[in-house]
Amino acid sequence: MAKAKSPRTNNLASKQVITMPEAGSIPQIRKAASAPTPIDLEGQIRTRAYELYQERGCAAGQENEDWLRAEHEVLARHSQQQRA
């Protein structure tokens, strides 16, 4: 024969009631879309330096000059976009 279950007691004094915080008390989380996207300046410089290399007829020996010119162009373009 199965044992009879004991009746549950409803002791409200021992139960905790958790309330929801008010709407204005929790700071809103901003979405990542509002954050500026990172710019790959090194990748842009590398691409422009390779374009300059190709414009010179793929002749070796001026890699540093190509890189410095590309760096100057990309950074100048980036600073103009920041001002706009």
Summary of the structure (lengths in Angstrom):
residues: 84
radius of gyration: 33.2
end to end distance: 85.1
largest distance: 97.9
contacts: 114
relative contact order: 0.10
helix: 54%
strand: 0%
